């Protein structure tokens, strides 16, 4: 009797962990942070309850998007080393369970945003989910156009936070959208370079040009990273933040750019891995600097 109870408890815990894994908490957490960043940056006075709603709503809508992505790519995930142990390929949860989880996550997230923000924020959230799940996902097997399309929902979170606070899209909102939009390209292409062998098993074609890890791809990564330096100065130029964050953004941009030249020289996986980790550091450091400068 006791043994059966323990076994049932273990089964429940495996299910709960699998549901949590399906939400990709690290990715969805970063999306939610970007939403909160945009909200705080736009708010003259912070409404902490509304900030919590924006964070939770952003997390849940992002979670629904990545669940749909995993449902659509369940057969492809079985082919790749990096994804073959996910809950769907391993059978830890069923397709039906994943669909239910996506519907609940999306429904609760949108309901929260609809109840406590505005229709513009909700509309942009739905657009983000549709672009990521139903446009970007199938385009990954077509070519690098997928990165351009994926960069749109990838850059929308700070814009969503801004609209949640103000109810409108201003030039300031477009600036923080633009920074995160351009950041997506070196970020995605560094990941694609590192995981290219695995991606080829599933037929993913995310690298630019001819889809090769070569000089031309490295040049494109350099160009997009270079644009981040002047873009990082725009919040100070337009009075959103101050000079301190402009200095931080410039230093981070220069260090990020320096990593791309190492890739140009070596054209190896180690250099791409450095850019990938550099991209993970660049965005939150710069966003935190903007917030501290404003506060």
RAZI-V180763 format. One line per field, one symbol per residue. phi: phi as a letter, one per 40 degrees, with the letter a starting at -180 (. if undefined). psi: psi as a letter, one per 40 degrees, with the letter a starting at -180 (. if undefined). burial: # if it has 16 or more other ideal C-beta (glycine too) atoms within 10 Angstrom, else .. Layout:
# RAZI-V180763
phi = ???
psi = ???
burial = ???
This chain:
# RAZI-V180763
phi = .ccccccccccccccccccccccfdcccccccccccdcccccccbcccccccccccccccccdccccddcccbdcccccbccbcccdcccgcbccccccdcccccccccccccccbbaccccccccddcccccbbddcccccicdcccccccccccdccccccccbgabbccccccccccccddccccccccccbdccccccgcbbccgcgbcadcccccccccccccccccccdcdcgcbbcccccccccccccccdccccccccfbcccccccdcccccdccccccccccccc
psi = ddddddddddddddddddddddegdddddddddddddddddehdhhhdddddddddddddddddddddddddeddddddhdeeeeidddeediidddddddddddddddddddddebidddddddddddddddeddddededaeddddddddddedddddddddddeihiddddddddddddddddddddddddeddddddeehgeiibefigadddddddddddddddddeeddddeedaaddddddddddddddddddddddddfidddddddddddddddddddddddddd.
burial = .................##.####...################.......#.###################.##.#####..#..####..##...##..##..##.###.##..##..###.##..##.###..##.##..##.#####################.....##.######################..#..#.#####..#.#...##.###.######.######...##...##.###.##..##.##.##...#.#.######.##..##..##.##..#..
